[in-house]
Amino acid sequence: MPKQNIIAGLDIGSSKISVVVGNTLQGSTERLGVIGVGHARAEGLRAGVVVDINQTAEAIRKAIANAELMAGVKIDAVCVGISGEHIIGQTSHGVVSVANNEISHDDVDRAMIAAKAISIPADREILHVIQQNFVVDAQDRIREPIGMSGARLEAYAYIIT
């Protein structure tokens, strides 16, 4: 039996916590079929802010358990969407020189590290970095620069803190 590709999503709302479990449809890597859902009353939250972490964690556990029961699978990880005034996104870019005129994976990694080197307050941390595009020697809007010739590589990223 082929291994299932299980994907779970978690939504923490102000009145309820919801979990949806999907499975890639046979023969497709781009389409999902929903195989289970779970809900629990949102506890420990007020106006979208966690005020009691233990109650919130227990509500999340209940919603996950309900989804696992319906789907008949164990959920090992979930994708969580977060929002609010405390979530900030900003565009950044980093620049590196290319050693031997052919852009490598290492050059892309170095450019992304340079793009992530932003100044943020001590009470914040980088939650996610979304690679946007690259510039090679002033040629912009490049999605995949590996293998291209150039002396200068710029990486643009959207950084969520």
C-alpha positions as CSV (number, residue, x, y, z in Angstrom):
1,M,0.0,0.0,0.0
2,P,1.5,3.4,-1.0
3,K,2.3,5.9,1.8
4,Q,-0.4,8.4,2.3
5,N,0.6,12.1,2.1
6,I,-1.4,13.6,5.0
7,I,-1.7,17.3,5.3
8,A,-3.5,19.0,8.2
9,G,-4.5,22.6,8.7
10,L,-5.4,24.3,12.0
11,D,-7.4,27.5,12.4
12,I,-7.6,29.1,15.8
13,G,-10.7,31.4,15.7
14,S,-12.2,33.4,18.5
15,S,-15.2,31.1,19.0
16,K,-13.9,27.7,17.8
17,I,-10.8,25.8,16.8
18,S,-11.0,23.8,13.6
19,V,-8.7,21.2,12.0
20,V,-9.0,19.8,8.5
21,V,-7.1,16.7,7.3
22,G,-6.4,16.1,3.7
23,N,-4.8,13.4,1.6
24,T,-3.4,13.7,-1.9
25,L,-5.7,12.1,-4.3
26,Q,-4.5,8.9,-6.0
27,G,-2.4,9.7,-9.1
28,S,-2.2,13.4,-8.3
29,T,0.2,15.5,-6.4
30,E,-1.7,18.8,-6.8
31,R,-5.2,17.8,-5.6
32,L,-6.3,17.1,-2.0
33,G,-9.3,15.2,-0.7
34,V,-10.6,16.0,2.7
35,I,-10.7,12.9,4.9
36,G,-11.5,14.4,8.3
37,V,-12.4,17.5,10.2
38,G,-12.4,18.3,13.9
39,H,-13.7,21.2,16.0
40,A,-13.5,22.3,19.6
41,R,-14.8,25.3,21.4
42,A,-12.1,28.0,21.7
43,E,-11.0,28.2,25.3
44,G,-8.4,30.5,26.7
45,L,-8.8,33.1,24.0
46,R,-10.1,36.7,24.2
47,A,-10.5,38.8,21.1
48,G,-8.1,36.6,19.2
49,V,-5.4,36.7,21.9
50,V,-4.3,33.8,24.0
51,V,-5.0,34.6,27.7
52,D,-4.7,31.0,29.1
53,I,-2.2,28.9,27.2
54,N,-3.2,25.7,29.0
55,Q,-6.9,26.0,28.0
56,T,-6.0,26.9,24.4
57,A,-3.6,24.0,24.1
58,E,-6.3,21.6,25.4
59,A,-8.8,22.9,22.9
60,I,-6.3,22.4,20.1
61,R,-5.6,18.9,21.3
62,K,-9.4,18.1,21.3
63,A,-9.9,19.5,17.8
64,I,-6.9,17.5,16.5
65,A,-8.2,14.3,18.2
66,N,-11.6,14.8,16.6
67,A,-10.0,15.2,13.2
68,E,-7.8,12.1,13.7
69,L,-10.8,10.1,14.7
70,M,-12.8,11.0,11.6
71,A,-9.8,10.6,9.3
72,G,-8.5,7.4,10.8
73,V,-4.9,8.8,10.7
74,K,-2.4,10.2,13.2
75,I,-1.6,13.9,12.7
76,D,2.1,14.6,13.2
77,A,2.2,18.2,12.1
78,V,-0.2,21.0,11.1
79,C,-0.1,24.1,9.0
80,V,-1.3,27.1,11.0
81,G,-2.4,30.4,9.6
82,I,-1.7,33.3,12.0
83,S,-2.8,36.9,11.7
84,G,-3.2,40.0,13.8
85,E,-1.6,43.4,14.5
86,H,1.4,41.7,16.1
87,I,2.3,40.0,12.8
88,I,4.4,42.2,10.6
89,G,5.7,41.5,7.1
90,Q,8.5,43.4,5.2
91,T,10.4,43.1,2.0
92,S,14.2,42.7,2.3
93,H,17.0,42.0,0.0
94,G,20.5,40.7,0.2
95,V,23.4,41.0,-2.2
96,V,26.4,38.7,-2.7
97,S,29.2,38.5,-5.3
98,V,29.4,35.3,-7.3
99,A,32.8,33.6,-7.1
100,N,33.3,31.9,-10.4
101,N,30.7,33.6,-12.6
102,E,28.2,30.7,-12.4
103,I,25.5,31.0,-9.8
104,S,25.4,27.9,-7.5
105,H,23.1,26.7,-4.7
106,D,25.6,28.1,-2.3
107,D,25.4,31.6,-3.8
108,V,21.6,31.5,-3.6
109,D,21.8,30.4,0.1
110,R,24.3,33.2,0.9
111,A,22.0,35.8,-0.8
112,M,19.0,34.6,1.2
113,I,21.0,34.7,4.4
114,A,22.0,38.3,3.5
115,A,18.3,39.1,2.9
116,K,17.4,37.7,6.3
117,A,20.0,39.9,8.1
118,I,17.5,42.5,9.1
119,S,17.3,44.5,12.3
120,I,14.3,43.6,14.5
121,P,13.4,44.5,18.0
122,A,14.4,42.2,20.8
123,D,10.8,41.2,21.5
124,R,10.3,39.9,17.9
125,E,11.6,37.0,15.9
126,I,11.6,35.9,12.3
127,L,8.6,33.5,11.8
128,H,8.9,32.8,8.1
129,V,10.9,33.9,5.1
130,I,9.3,33.8,1.6
131,Q,11.8,33.8,-1.3
132,Q,10.4,36.2,-3.9
133,N,12.8,36.6,-6.8
134,F,16.4,37.4,-7.8
135,V,18.4,39.9,-9.7
136,V,21.5,38.8,-11.6
137,D,23.7,41.7,-12.8
138,A,20.8,44.1,-13.0
139,Q,18.6,41.5,-14.8
140,D,15.5,41.3,-12.6
141,R,12.5,39.1,-11.9
142,I,14.5,35.9,-12.1
143,R,12.8,33.0,-10.3
144,E,15.6,30.4,-10.5
145,P,19.2,31.8,-10.9
146,I,21.1,28.6,-10.4
147,G,23.4,27.9,-13.4
148,M,23.1,31.5,-14.8
149,S,26.3,33.5,-15.4
150,G,26.9,36.7,-13.4
151,A,29.1,38.5,-11.0
152,R,26.4,39.9,-8.6
153,L,23.3,38.1,-7.2
154,E,20.5,39.9,-5.3
155,A,17.8,38.0,-3.4
156,Y,14.5,39.5,-2.5
157,A,12.5,38.0,0.3
158,Y,9.3,38.8,2.3
159,I,10.1,38.4,6.0
160,I,7.3,37.8,8.5
161,T,8.1,38.7,12.2
